[in-house]
Amino acid sequence: MDGARRLTRAGAVASARIGGDLHPHGAIVTRSGSRGSIRGHAEREAAALNILPRSRRVEMSSDVPPAAVLDRLRRLAANWRGSTLAGPALQAGIHGWSIDERGEGFVVRPRSSLSGAPVAIFEGSVQPSSSGSSICGHIRLHPFTRLFLIVVIVVAAAVPIGALFESVPREDWHQHVARAGKILAISALIAAAGLVMVSGGMRMVGRHIVALLTAAAQPAGEPGPGTGPA
């Protein structure tokens, strides 16, 4: 009887070493499956994020202190239609700007006549420097736009996989695979078109954001390229 118990205990220890950990009270805790599922989910999410348009870093200097830059940025946003920035931006569908100040940083959002989130925003700050101040930050996708693209990519990948395992009467395996392949091609085209459109929109909005920040970095009375009077 004692020999059988020792053999049983040894078998439990061996199985714990292969498939999981041995709890101090003798219970076997297996973690490999949960870790594998978490790792797989993280890898899929990382793959989706890697094909999204990347953020663009913006850095520019100004001869005026940070408070003056922020004040000019506020005035430009409030009186934006009176500047020469308005014409090109209106043609691009931008109908105004929103400045959201958050502690030492700020967020610049373009406003559109259409409902919904903008394609891109600027998140950054104005820091003092030896020459006056420095604007630094990133032009990145709006969180809602980013979420929308991730959903499109995930759905585009999930639909053909679901079609591959769908049961269709009077259809052999080769026909099944061919149908899933056609769905995959259509899904890939839809996802690619969405990525191209959003990437183009992000570049276009980014140019107008840079123009607005450049105008804000100019000293009062010096409108700079592409801007009107303060």
N, C-alpha and C positions, 0 to 999 in steps of 0.2 A: 504493500500500500504506500509506504514512504517512497519507494523507488518510483512508483507511478506519479506521485505528486511532484517529485523532483523533475521528472521528465516533462510533465505538463507545464511546470514553471519555466523550465528551460525553453520549451517551445514558444511560450508567451514572450519571453525575453527576445528570442530570435525574431519573431514576427514583429515585435515592436521596433527592433533595430532596422528592419527592412521597410516597414510601412509607416512608422510613426514613432512617438515617444512613449516611454513607460511611465505612467503616473506613479507617484510615491506609494499610493494605495493599491497599485496593481492594475489599474485600468489602462488600456492602450488608447492613446490619443493620436489619431492620424491627421496630419496637416497637409500632406502633399497634394491632395485633391483641391482643397480650398486655395492653397497657394498657386496651383496651376491655373485655376479659373480666374483668380485675381490678376495673375500675370498676363494671361491671355486677353482679358478685358483691357488692361492697361496698354498692351501692345497694339490692340485694335484702335484704341482711342489715340495713341501716339501716331499711328499711321495716318489716321484721318487728319490730325492736326498738322502733320508735316506737309501736306499738300495744300493747306490753306495759304492765302497771301500773307507774306511776312510783314511785320511792322517795319517802318522806316524811321530811322533816327534823324532828328533834326537838331542842329546846333547853330546858333548865331549869336553874335556879340552886338552890344549897343553901347553908345557913349553916355547914356543917361542911366541914373540909378534904377533899381528894380521897381520902386514905387511909381516912377514916371512911366516906365514901360507898361505896367499894369493899367495905369490910369489912361494912357493912350489907347490901349487895347479895348478898354471899356467904352471909350468914346467912339472908337471906330465901329464897334459892334452896334452901339446905339444909333449912330448917324451914318450907318453903312451905305444907305442908298444915295447919300450925297457925295460919295467918293467914286473915283474912277474904277475902283474894284468891283463895283456893282454890275456894270455892263457885262463883262465876260462871265461873272459868276451866275447872273440871271440866265444867260444862255445855257449854262451847265445845269440849271435846275435848282440853284441855291438862292433862296429868298431871304436870307438873313443869317445871323450868327448868335449863338448862345454861349456865354462865358460863365462857367460854373467854378467858383473859387473854393478850394478845399485846403484850408490851412496854408501851407507854404506852396502848394501846387495849384494848378487850374486845369480845366478841361474845356476845349473849344469844340463846339458841335455846330455843324451847318444845319440850317432850317430849310425845309422844303415845303412847297405848296401841297405836296402829297402827304397823306397820313403814313405813319410808320417811322422806323428808326433810320437814321442816316447810314450810309455805307461805311464811313470812316470818321474817326474823331482824333483829336490831338490831346495827349495827356503829358503834361510837363510842368516846369517851374521856371521862375526867373531868379537867378542867384547873383549876388554881388560879385564883381570881378575887379581886377586892377584898372581896367579901362572904363568901367562903369557897371555893366551887368551882362549876364549871359543867359539866353533862352535855350533850354535843352529839354528834350522829351522825345516822344514817339508818336508817329501817325500810325494808328492801328485800326483794325476792324471794330465796328461797334459791337458790343457783346451780343445783341440780338441778331445782327447779321452773321456773326461768327457761329452762333447756335443754329441759325437757319442752314448755313452751309454744312455743318456737321450732320444735321438731320438728313439733308439731301444726299450726302455721301453715304451715310449708313443705310438709308433706304435703297439707294442705287445698288449697294452691295447685297442687301438682304433679299430683294425681290428675285433676282436670278437664282440665288441659293434656295429660296423657298420653292421656286418653280422646278428646280432639279429634283427635289424630294416630293413633289406633289404627285399624287396618284391620278393618272388620266386613263380612262377606259380605252381599250383598243389602240394602245400606243406602246411600241416596243422601246427598248432602252435607247437605241440610236436616235429615234425620233424625239424621245424625251430630252436627251442631251442637246440635240439640235435646237429645240424650242427654247431651252434654257440659255443656249448661246445667243440666240437672237434677242432675247430679253436682256441679256447682259450687255450686248452691243448698244441697244437703245438706252439702257440705264447709264452706261458709260458716257454716251453722247450728251445726255441730259446733265449729268454731273459736270462734265467738261465745259459745257456751255455756261452753266451757272458759275463755275470758277473763273472763266474768262470774263464774263460780264462783271462780276464783283471785283476782279483784279483791275479791270479797266476803270471801273467807277472809283476804286480806291486811289488809283494814280491821279485821276482827274480831280477828285476832291482834295487830294494831298497838295496839288499845285496851288489851289486857291487858299488852303490853310497856310502854306508857306508864304504866299503873297500877303495875307493878313498879318502874320507874325512879323514879316519884314517891315511892313508899314508901321507896326507898333514899335519896332526897335529903332525907328528913325527919330531923331530929335524933333521937337515941335518946330514947325515952319519948314521942315525938309520932308516933303511927302514921299520922296523915294520913287523907284520905278513902279509903275502900275498903280499908284495911289493918287488920291486927290488931296485937297487941303484938309487939314485936321479939323 
